[in-house]
Amino acid sequence: YAVEIGSDQKARFFEFKDGNRSTLRVKKLDEKLGNEFNMAVDVQGANMKFMLDGEEVFSVRDFTHSGGDFGFGGFSTPTTFTNLEVYK
């Protein structure tokens, strides 16, 4: 899975499977993000929730995978993360 925030101010939630990318959710953000913001992903079994600055952007329920990884990164621009916390 991956979350992308594009320059078009849309947040996209993707699934990668067998080398193919499929879009699970797209949402236009209400406000333009600054250079710094809080981002969170909450995964509880098949339920995944993506939040920006404490507000839920979208949630997804997907039973396709029984396990896997989730990561943060930048696709085409340098990206910096501070205070990154991962809980299990």
C-alpha positions in Angstrom: 0.0 0.0 0.0 1.1 3.6 -0.5 -0.3 7.0 0.1 0.5 9.9 -2.3 -0.2 13.6 -1.9 0.2 15.1 -5.3 0.9 18.7 -6.4 -2.8 18.7 -7.5 -3.8 18.6 -3.8 -5.2 15.1 -4.1 -4.5 12.3 -1.7 -4.4 8.9 -3.3 -4.3 5.5 -1.6 -2.8 2.7 -3.7 -2.4 -1.0 -3.6 0.6 -2.7 -5.2 0.1 -6.3 -6.2 2.1 -8.4 -8.7 3.9 -5.3 -10.0 0.6 -3.5 -10.7 -0.7 -0.4 -9.0 -4.4 0.1 -8.4 -6.1 3.1 -6.8 -8.3 2.4 -3.8 -9.3 6.0 -2.9 -8.7 9.5 -4.1 -9.7 12.7 -2.3 -9.2 16.3 -3.1 -7.8 18.1 0.0 -9.8 21.0 1.4 -6.7 23.1 2.1 -3.3 23.4 0.6 -0.7 21.7 2.8 2.3 23.6 3.9 5.9 22.3 4.0 5.2 20.6 7.4 2.2 18.6 8.5 1.3 15.6 10.6 0.5 12.4 8.8 -0.8 9.1 10.3 -1.8 5.7 9.0 -3.8 3.4 11.4 -4.0 -0.2 10.3 -6.3 -2.5 12.3 -6.5 -5.8 10.4 -8.3 -5.1 7.1 -9.2 -1.6 8.1 -6.8 1.2 7.2 -7.3 4.9 8.0 -5.2 7.8 6.6 -5.1 11.1 8.5 -3.6 14.6 8.0 -3.2 17.0 10.9 -5.5 14.8 13.0 -8.3 14.7 10.5 -9.3 11.6 8.7 -8.8 11.9 4.9 -10.2 8.4 4.0 -10.5 4.9 5.2 -10.2 1.7 3.3 -11.3 -1.9 4.1 -9.3 -4.4 2.1 -9.1 -8.2 2.8 -6.7 -8.9 -0.1 -3.6 -9.3 2.0 -3.1 -11.2 5.3 0.1 -9.2 6.1 2.7 -6.9 4.6 4.5 -3.6 4.9 3.6 0.0 4.9 6.1 2.8 4.4 6.6 6.5 4.0 8.7 8.0 1.2 8.8 10.5 -1.6 8.1 9.5 -5.2 9.6 12.4 -7.1 10.7 15.0 -4.7 13.1 15.0 -1.7 11.1 14.2 1.4 12.1 14.6 5.1 10.3 13.0 8.0 10.7 14.0 11.7 9.4 12.4 14.8 8.5 9.2 12.9 6.8 6.7 15.2 5.8 3.1 14.4 3.6 1.1 16.7 2.7 -2.5 16.5 
